[in-house]
Amino acid sequence: MRPESTVLLSPRADVLTETVEGFGTVRFTPVDPVADSAVLHSWVVEERAQFWGMNGASRELVQEIYEDVDRRDTHHAFMVRLDDEPVALFQTYEPTEDRVSDCYAVQEGDIGVHLMLAPVTGRPRPGFSRTLVGSLIRFAFRDPAVLRAVAEPDASNDKALALLNRLGFVRQGEITLPEIDLPEIYLPAKRAVLAFLDRPAVLPPAVAIVRPS
């Protein structure tokens, strides 16, 4: 049985909606901690999501974490859906308000990004990765004030690093994100790869998917 939030739609308004001919509609919606907690919990407890740091978390804890994100003005979480099916979690943040600021000189126009893809179920969708990558880039740079995306995946997360390559990020080397030990949150120190993606001169268009006849 699928987690209930794969079929229940959040009442929150979409921030970006793109319809790709022959593929479907890609939607970015602010995470609703209550409505989306089931599907997010099902993703983060999988072994493949170990680098997300919530393998042993309960659904209640996942909901509390995203309630905390929801209260912040500097950190944002979005559920990405293809039509009505959740396919990814995309998070953005202001680097000046994050521990990554201890590891590089933040520039005006920087935006931090985190991405978790949903587990693959059923038959692969033709053109899925290419379409999603384009949507992610357009979403990250939808504000003209955003000049550069910043990523810092775990240095041993080969799949995340490969995805950064597909997105066009340029690696700048390894860093160590400092430990954070606060009453409301604990994050251990993390060896990560710092990577940047400059704003494209022209954002990639939402192209039609041509299915084989």
Beta strands, then each sheet from edge to edge (+ up, - down):
strand 1: 16-20
strand 2: 24-30
strand 3: 75-82
strand 4: 85-93
strand 5: 110-117
strand 6: 148-151
strand 7: 170-177
strand 8: 180-181
strand 9: 186-187
strand 10: 190-198
sheet 1: 1+ 2- 3+ 4- 5+ 6+ 10- 7+
sheet 2: 8+ 9-
end
